Amino acid sequence: MTAPTHTTSVTGRAVRWVGDEPFPGLVEVQLTDAHGVVWSMVDKAPVFDDEDRLRANTAYPVEVQVGCEVVGRGRLDDGTEVVTVSTRLPWGIEAEGGRTEFLVDVHQVVTH
């Protein structure tokens, strides 16, 4: 299973291997939002990595790109440019509690 190349992604950090089941294994990825809140997401390794770097014996943390779409733009009170991203597409990735939209610094977003 290979993750498709996303046109837009947000930078996150794979922090640990969760387990081998279901195949091909689960990994925890953390995303830090524009307010410094860390959100954890657990999904199959290929969802976060199309280079097959994430395995049980990988030295974590590893920077990864989480597929997303930009759904809004704005600025914080301090002038920081931010975007709202949704991780619902293409994979339906959810943080703990089911959250799929995150306000992040514009520099965390990568367009391919």
N, C-alpha and C positions, 0 to 999 in steps of 0.2 A: 504494500500500500504506500503510495507516494503522494505527499501533499502537493496540490497544484500550486503553481506560482501565483501569488496573490498580486493584484494590482496595487493594493494598499495594505500596510501592516503596521502594527504598533510594537515597539521593542519591549520585550519582557525578559525574564530570567528563569530558566529551568533550574530549580533548586534541589530536586531530589527525585530519585526513582521510587515510585509508589509500589509497583508490583508487576509481576509477569503476566497476570491474568486480568482482563481478557487479552488474548494475543493481539498485537505484538508487545503489549506492556503499557503501563500507565506512568506518566510523569507529572510532577507538580510544577506549574509555572506561576511566577508572581509578576504582577503588573503594578507599578507604583503610579498613582494618579497625580494630578497637578497639585493636590493638597497634601501629598506625602502619605496618603493611605495606601497600604499594600493589600492587594486583592489576590487571592489564590485560586487557581484553576487547575483541575485535574482532568486529563484526557489522554487518549492514546498518543504515544510518542510521535508518530508521523504527522499528526495534526499540527504539531509545533516545529517540526524539523524535517525538511525534505532532503537533508544530506545524510541521514542515518547516523547522526552523532550521539543521540540520546539513547543510552543503554544502562543496564544495571551497574556496570563497572565504569561509567563515565565519571570524570572528576567534575563535580558540580561546584559552583553554579556555572551555567553556560548561557550566553546571550542568545535569544531566539526571537523570531518575528512571528507575531500572532496575527493571522489574517483578520481584517476588519474592513469596515466602511466608515467614512467620515460622514456624520449626520448633523454637525453643527460647528460653528466657529465663534470665537469671542476673545475677550481679554479679562484677566483678573484685575482686581482693584490696583495691584501694583504694576499693571501694564503688561504682564506676561501674556503672550499670545497662546491661546489654548484651543483645542478642538475636542469635540465630543465624538467618540468612536463607538461603534457597535460591533461586538464580536459575534453577533448572532449569525452573520453570514461570513464566510461560506460554510463553516462547520457547526454552528450552533454552540459555540463555546460559552460556558457560563462560569462565573465566579461562584464561590460559596454563597448560598442564599438565592441563586438564580439571576444575579445581576449580569446584564450584557452590555450596558452602556457606561462609559467611563470618560471623565473629563481629564485630558492629558496635555502636557506641554507639547506644543507644535513640533518640537525637535525630536519627540519620541515616535513620530509618524513618518513612515518611509513609503514613498510611491515608487513602484518598480516599473 
